[in-house]
Amino acid sequence: MSSGVASERIAAVGPFLSGYVGSGRLPGYSVLVSRRGEEAYFGHAGVRDVERKSKLERDTVFRIYSMTKPITSVALMMLYEKGAFALDDAVSRYIPQWKHLKVFASGTEHDYQVTEPKRAMRVKDLFTHTSGLTYGFMQSHPVDAMYRSQDIGGMATSGTLEVMIEKLADIPLQFSPGDRWNYGVSTDVLGYLVQKLADMPLDEFIRTRITQPLGMQDSGFSVRPDQASRLAACYERVPNTDSYRLQDDPTKSPYLKPPTFLSGGGGMVSTIDDYHNFTRMLLAKGEYGGARIIGRKTLEYMTLNHMPGNKDLAAMGQPIFSETPYDGVGFGLGFSVVIDPATSNVVDSVGEYAWGGAASTYFWVDPVEELIVIFMTQLIPSSSYPIRRQLKQLVYQSLID
C-alpha cells in the first residue's frame, strides 16, 4: 500500500530542520514520519553530544520528559479495563490523605486563605489536568511557589511518589477541580495510582505490560550500562539568544542509575523507533506486533476531548502552553486533542492527538490521515522555537492522497 506521501515534498523536512542545527539553535535532531503502516520519511542531523562531537544516530537515547505522560495514562487505563476504579471516583478513595484538600483563595505563598472545593477531585481530573494541581516551574501563582519550596514537580524530583503524595496533602489546590485546565503533577499521581492498584512499582508495570510487549527495549526510567554510550546530552537555550549550553552531561547524568522517584509525568527515556512502536499501537487502536495493550473502545474514549462543553484549552484558562497556542485544541485522557483545525491556525485534522516533552521532543497521531510523526531533540525549554507547528506545515504539505 502506498503511503501517499510525496518523497520529493517530504524531503523539504530535512533541509528545514537542519537549518536549526547549522545556525547553532539545535545540537541535533531526529524525525520519523509514517503513514498507512509504512515509514515515509526518516531524517537526522547534528550531534547527540556537542562536547564529545558524537554524531546523533537513529538509536540515540533521548529524555522524553512529558512524552512519558501518554504511556502512564495508558497504563492506568489498562487497570480501568480490569474494573480497578471508575473515572468519576473521588481521588481520596485511593489517597485518603487528600480527603480534606482545600483550594487557594487569596494571599501569598506564606500567608494565604483557603476555601472548600466546589466538588471533590476525581480520577478523571488527573488524566485531563483539571485537578487543581500544578507544577512549581510555572512560576505564575503562589501555589507554584509552594511546590518549589517542597521540591515537588521539578525536573530532578527527589524522594519517592509516596513522599510527594504526603506533601501534596498539605498544599492547597490552585483551583477547584474541573474549573480550569492547568499543567501539573497530575500524571505523576496517576503513576502513584498504578502502583497502588496494581501492587507493583510503576517502572515494573510499564516494562512488563507496555514496553516489553511492544518491543521498546530502549525505553525505561533509567539508562542501562549497555545503553549509556547512546544517551544524548541535554542542552538549555541561553535566554534571549540563539545559542545553548549544557544542561545534563550524558556521562554524569542522573538517568544513568534507577531513580527513587518514578515520574509517570516525565521520567522516561526512549529512542525514536521505540516511541514509534508505542504510537503505532495507538494508531492501530491498542495493538501492535501481535500484542494487545489496550482495548479499541478504551483508546477511542481516551482520545476524545474531555473538556466540559467540548471547550478548547484557551477557554479553559490556558491560551498558550509552551510555544503552542491552544485555540481549537482540547484535551483527552493523556493527550491534547484537536477539535477545530481552523481555529488552531495550523493545518491539521479533527481528532489528531499529541503531546511533547520539556526538551522539545514531540509526537502526533492523526487517525484521519493514518499518520504518525515523531520528533526528537534535547533542548530545554520546549518553547525555544516553533518547531512543532512548523513540522506540521512541512509534513502535511507532502500528503498527495
Legacy VTK file of the C-alpha trace (Angstrom):
# vtk DataFile Version 3.0
C-alpha trace
ASCII
DATASET POLYDATA
POINTS 401 float
0.000 0.000 0.000
1.347 3.418 -0.916
1.949 5.792 1.961
0.535 8.656 -0.093
3.478 10.838 0.924
5.316 12.500 -1.970
9.022 11.797 -1.494
10.117 14.961 -3.262
7.840 17.045 -0.993
8.595 15.356 2.340
12.289 15.831 1.529
11.804 19.505 2.477
11.745 18.453 6.143
15.485 17.695 6.235
16.910 20.992 4.972
14.446 22.977 7.090
15.291 21.219 10.355
18.992 21.044 9.501
18.858 24.825 9.305
18.243 24.845 13.040
21.389 22.763 13.536
23.532 24.737 11.106
22.577 28.041 12.740
23.520 26.768 16.188
19.991 26.716 17.570
19.794 22.909 17.979
22.601 20.416 18.642
20.867 17.754 16.555
17.526 16.176 15.770
15.832 13.030 14.542
12.426 12.886 12.833
10.301 9.951 11.694
7.125 10.073 9.591
4.970 7.010 8.933
1.662 6.705 7.137
-0.654 3.772 6.494
1.777 1.486 8.289
4.766 2.455 6.137
7.780 4.544 7.059
7.535 7.532 4.729
10.489 9.566 5.956
13.362 9.403 8.411
15.994 12.054 8.806
18.535 13.205 11.330
21.389 15.677 11.579
23.835 17.106 14.075
25.310 15.576 17.199
23.979 13.936 20.325
26.872 15.329 22.378
28.466 18.611 21.303
31.342 18.399 23.772
32.438 14.962 22.514
31.352 15.531 18.912
29.327 12.296 18.985
27.077 12.029 15.946
23.350 11.701 16.533
22.278 8.280 15.231
18.927 6.569 14.803
19.400 4.608 18.048
20.232 7.675 20.164
18.560 7.582 23.589
16.595 10.728 24.484
14.997 12.080 27.653
11.359 12.206 26.588
10.144 14.001 29.716
6.376 14.604 29.335
6.039 12.171 26.444
6.039 9.751 29.406
2.531 11.015 30.242
0.653 9.159 27.465
2.411 5.930 28.469
1.413 6.338 32.116
-2.131 7.277 31.116
-2.414 4.103 29.036
-1.028 2.116 31.973
-3.734 3.308 34.359
-6.469 2.842 31.760
-5.337 -0.769 31.399
-6.288 -1.133 35.069
-9.564 0.705 34.400
-10.349 -2.044 31.901
-9.964 -4.544 34.752
-12.534 -2.703 36.861
-9.936 -1.372 39.309
-11.523 2.109 39.516
-14.096 4.397 37.938
-13.186 7.678 36.267
-15.609 9.615 38.468
-14.282 8.068 41.678
-13.027 10.611 44.199
-9.221 10.542 44.280
-9.448 10.455 48.089
-10.929 6.963 47.793
-7.415 5.833 46.870
-5.459 8.599 48.613
-7.246 9.064 51.976
-4.787 11.811 52.989
-6.378 14.016 50.324
-9.927 13.828 51.659
-9.803 17.357 53.062
-7.887 19.210 50.333
-8.636 22.948 50.227
-8.442 25.495 47.414
-6.204 28.567 47.466
-8.402 31.678 47.741
-6.030 34.621 48.226
-2.731 35.712 49.711
0.896 34.785 49.238
2.998 31.638 49.438
3.479 32.135 53.195
0.254 33.875 54.191
-2.880 32.752 52.417
-6.559 31.922 52.791
-8.303 28.782 51.536
-11.808 27.730 50.668
-13.635 24.456 50.177
-13.589 22.958 46.665
-16.854 23.027 44.732
-16.563 19.272 44.385
-14.094 16.515 45.125
-11.175 15.829 42.799
-11.984 12.854 40.548
-9.598 10.404 38.956
-10.605 11.770 35.567
-9.394 15.227 36.641
-5.886 13.783 36.942
-5.985 12.458 33.369
-7.267 15.781 31.995
-5.158 18.202 34.111
-8.284 19.764 35.590
-7.379 18.581 39.105
-6.161 21.862 40.579
-2.618 20.503 40.868
0.245 22.410 39.230
3.989 22.436 38.535
6.449 24.549 40.500
8.237 25.696 37.367
5.120 27.518 36.135
6.030 30.458 38.409
2.650 32.109 37.902
0.851 31.538 41.214
1.630 31.340 44.950
0.795 27.610 44.892
3.574 27.114 42.321
5.973 28.645 44.822
4.778 26.215 47.499
5.633 23.346 45.162
9.124 24.752 44.582
9.744 25.138 48.293
8.768 21.490 48.803
10.712 20.245 45.733
7.564 18.941 44.056
7.377 18.511 40.311
10.837 19.723 39.373
12.862 18.077 36.626
15.100 16.341 39.164
12.495 15.484 41.793
13.933 13.766 44.820
12.256 11.391 47.222
9.520 8.981 46.199
5.977 9.075 44.884
4.749 8.340 48.391
6.601 11.370 49.765
5.140 13.599 47.043
1.618 12.404 47.876
2.141 13.232 51.568
3.485 16.707 50.770
0.594 17.499 48.442
-1.886 16.696 51.208
-0.755 19.901 52.962
-0.741 22.249 49.946
-3.934 23.870 48.645
-5.163 23.270 45.133
-4.730 26.137 42.691
-8.439 25.989 41.786
-11.488 23.839 42.363
-11.322 20.567 40.384
-12.975 20.800 36.986
-12.883 24.600 36.799
-9.758 25.024 34.673
-7.015 23.236 32.759
-3.578 23.580 34.297
-0.499 21.525 33.544
0.916 19.873 36.611
1.909 16.772 38.543
-1.444 15.106 37.868
0.144 12.349 35.773
2.691 11.636 38.492
-0.323 10.996 40.713
-1.690 8.650 38.032
1.619 6.771 38.288
1.115 6.503 42.045
-2.364 5.056 41.429
-0.881 2.495 39.006
1.459 1.347 41.747
-1.282 1.195 44.359
-3.931 -0.514 42.228
-1.544 -2.968 40.563
0.512 -3.560 43.728
3.598 -3.212 41.555
6.239 -0.485 41.057
5.385 1.831 38.170
8.545 1.019 36.217
7.888 -2.710 36.513
4.272 -2.331 35.374
5.225 -0.256 32.339
8.106 -2.585 31.460
6.136 -5.818 31.712
2.767 -4.590 30.374
3.742 -1.997 27.752
7.363 -1.584 26.671
8.409 -5.255 26.556
5.291 -6.428 24.680
5.774 -3.586 22.180
9.478 -4.300 21.665
10.510 -0.982 23.238
13.791 -2.344 24.534
15.488 1.053 24.948
12.664 2.686 26.930
12.545 2.983 30.699
13.103 5.182 33.731
16.879 4.922 33.568
19.652 4.145 31.091
21.216 0.690 31.285
25.043 0.421 31.160
24.835 -1.066 27.642
22.829 1.989 26.505
24.951 4.658 28.168
27.150 5.374 25.141
23.990 6.243 23.148
22.488 8.720 25.623
22.306 12.233 24.206
23.455 15.271 26.123
20.679 17.681 27.079
21.033 21.397 26.487
19.217 24.544 27.528
18.763 27.657 25.463
20.691 30.673 26.657
17.921 33.233 27.298
17.352 35.792 24.563
19.923 34.193 22.259
20.020 31.559 19.541
22.629 29.513 21.392
22.569 26.813 24.052
24.606 25.455 26.939
24.990 22.029 28.519
22.211 21.106 30.941
22.856 17.381 31.532
26.161 15.678 30.696
25.390 12.129 29.480
28.480 10.746 31.247
27.270 12.091 34.608
23.518 12.107 34.069
21.161 11.064 36.895
19.477 8.860 34.265
22.450 6.500 34.459
21.049 4.954 37.631
17.497 3.944 38.610
15.618 6.821 40.271
13.915 6.697 43.642
11.154 8.928 42.240
9.361 7.149 39.388
7.876 10.062 37.486
4.953 8.931 35.368
4.711 12.538 34.278
8.212 12.929 32.900
10.726 10.306 33.946
11.328 8.081 30.929
13.966 7.808 28.212
13.348 6.304 24.787
14.500 6.152 21.190
12.644 7.328 18.114
11.928 3.765 16.966
10.771 2.661 20.408
8.345 5.536 20.656
7.220 4.823 17.119
6.190 1.357 18.297
4.098 2.955 21.054
2.403 5.333 18.608
1.814 2.540 16.104
-0.033 0.734 18.873
-2.123 3.872 19.429
-2.929 4.318 15.746
-3.833 0.618 15.462
-6.376 1.057 18.284
-4.428 -0.703 21.003
-2.463 -3.459 19.291
0.945 -3.689 17.657
3.242 -6.575 16.770
0.749 -9.135 17.978
0.490 -7.537 21.438
-2.878 -6.149 22.517
-2.102 -3.430 25.070
-5.498 -1.785 25.488
-8.971 -2.103 24.037
-10.066 -0.283 20.892
-13.020 1.402 22.544
-10.957 2.473 25.540
-8.393 4.178 23.334
-11.083 5.874 21.273
-12.542 7.228 24.508
-9.133 8.444 25.714
-8.633 10.472 22.546
-11.924 12.372 22.745
-11.921 15.946 24.000
-12.933 15.676 27.657
-13.086 19.391 28.424
-16.548 20.408 29.721
-18.870 21.613 26.980
-16.294 20.498 24.397
-14.297 23.643 25.174
-10.767 24.173 23.936
-7.887 24.800 26.332
-7.904 28.518 25.603
-11.432 28.663 27.021
-10.258 26.559 29.968
-7.737 29.183 31.035
-4.696 28.101 29.027
-4.496 30.314 25.901
-0.911 29.234 25.203
1.356 26.499 26.544
4.975 26.083 25.577
5.172 27.791 22.168
1.801 26.419 21.023
-1.489 28.361 21.047
-4.335 26.238 22.359
-7.238 27.709 20.452
-9.107 24.835 18.812
-7.260 22.227 20.906
-8.848 20.248 23.719
-7.551 17.521 25.989
-8.381 13.866 26.439
-7.150 11.251 28.893
-3.428 11.862 28.483
-3.247 13.649 25.124
-4.029 17.014 23.561
-6.825 16.583 21.013
-7.537 18.815 18.003
-11.197 19.811 17.875
-11.103 22.688 15.356
-8.110 22.982 12.979
-9.403 26.255 11.530
-9.400 27.861 14.964
-5.989 26.412 15.816
-4.479 28.135 12.754
-2.314 25.224 11.683
-3.006 22.503 9.097
-4.336 19.507 10.987
-7.185 17.008 11.317
-10.052 16.829 13.781
-9.176 14.114 16.285
-5.386 14.354 15.971
-3.852 13.664 19.372
-0.394 14.553 20.565
1.992 15.641 23.283
5.587 16.762 23.739
8.394 16.897 26.258
10.344 19.636 28.021
13.434 19.059 25.852
11.439 19.914 22.683
10.524 16.332 21.749
7.094 15.884 20.174
4.743 13.379 18.591
1.359 13.415 16.984
-1.002 10.740 15.709
-3.560 11.661 13.051
-6.129 8.844 12.700
-7.853 10.566 9.770
-4.676 10.525 7.692
-3.292 7.332 9.320
-0.231 9.431 10.078
2.403 9.368 12.825
5.160 11.934 13.292
7.857 11.790 15.982
10.473 14.486 16.563
13.411 14.029 18.912
15.979 16.553 20.119
17.299 17.693 23.520
16.787 21.417 24.057
15.101 22.952 27.098
12.674 24.713 27.168
10.321 23.377 24.543
9.117 26.933 23.963
12.506 27.889 22.480
11.376 27.666 18.849
8.072 26.974 16.996
9.388 23.715 15.523
6.286 21.686 16.379
3.927 23.856 14.355
6.481 24.260 11.563
6.858 20.495 11.339
3.114 20.158 10.768
3.325 22.623 7.883
6.149 20.625 6.315
4.611 17.192 6.800
1.040 17.893 5.732
2.083 19.606 2.509
3.655 16.299 1.456
0.393 14.300 1.521
-0.872 13.720 -2.021
-3.645 11.177 -1.489
LINES 1 402
401 0 1 2 3 4 5 6 7 8 9 10 11 12 13 14 15 16 17 18 19 20 21 22 23 24 25 26 27 28 29 30 31 32 33 34 35 36 37 38 39 40 41 42 43 44 45 46 47 48 49 50 51 52 53 54 55 56 57 58 59 60 61 62 63 64 65 66 67 68 69 70 71 72 73 74 75 76 77 78 79 80 81 82 83 84 85 86 87 88 89 90 91 92 93 94 95 96 97 98 99 100 101 102 103 104 105 106 107 108 109 110 111 112 113 114 115 116 117 118 119 120 121 122 123 124 125 126 127 128 129 130 131 132 133 134 135 136 137 138 139 140 141 142 143 144 145 146 147 148 149 150 151 152 153 154 155 156 157 158 159 160 161 162 163 164 165 166 167 168 169 170 171 172 173 174 175 176 177 178 179 180 181 182 183 184 185 186 187 188 189 190 191 192 193 194 195 196 197 198 199 200 201 202 203 204 205 206 207 208 209 210 211 212 213 214 215 216 217 218 219 220 221 222 223 224 225 226 227 228 229 230 231 232 233 234 235 236 237 238 239 240 241 242 243 244 245 246 247 248 249 250 251 252 253 254 255 256 257 258 259 260 261 262 263 264 265 266 267 268 269 270 271 272 273 274 275 276 277 278 279 280 281 282 283 284 285 286 287 288 289 290 291 292 293 294 295 296 297 298 299 300 301 302 303 304 305 306 307 308 309 310 311 312 313 314 315 316 317 318 319 320 321 322 323 324 325 326 327 328 329 330 331 332 333 334 335 336 337 338 339 340 341 342 343 344 345 346 347 348 349 350 351 352 353 354 355 356 357 358 359 360 361 362 363 364 365 366 367 368 369 370 371 372 373 374 375 376 377 378 379 380 381 382 383 384 385 386 387 388 389 390 391 392 393 394 395 396 397 398 399 400
